[in-house]
């Protein structure tokens, strides 16, 4: 009986030791798994940010706006980098050198100077955003379109274009057409322009 009891105690002690060792290994595995998960998440975040930054630097409005959201998100690990990138793009559009844009005639074989307003609007919907800035210049240079039609078109661009450059020129032309010294705009504070249009569109001919 005594021998059996001692043997049983020995087995229990051995099992306890093995159990502790197993627990320690499992704990180590769990820590390694968590570290791997964190590293993977960091890589995914960095990859997402790099993709957004590259798109924003290549005239993509949605990506540019995403940079703004990143910069305002206190939990985003690259918040400061996003803020710097967002401001940098803003500054680039505020410089004396006007941003360039692609002439749509070179890629679409469309002569927008011959299109009616409804055709221009339809063309805008079908065009690649990279051509929106040129279309803005065409519309604003047309003498057979009313000021109100031109400004309404510019408002659509300000609301919907995925081209940063197109929104920049739309805002610039809108300010000139509004001719209101009280209306201020900085790249890219669009809401004041849209609010002005809501208040004054009925008075524009």
Secondary structure, DSSP 8 states (H G I E B T S, - for coil): -HHHHHHHHHHHHHHHHHHHHHHHHHHHHHHHHHHHHHHHHHHHHHHHHHHHHHHHTTTBHHHHHHHHHHHH-TT-TTHHHHHHHHHHHHHHHSSSS------THHHH---GGG--HHHHHHHHHHS-GGGHHHHHHHHHT-TTS-HHHHHHHHHHHHHH--BHHHHHHHHHHHHHHH--TT----TT--HHHHHHHHHHGGG--
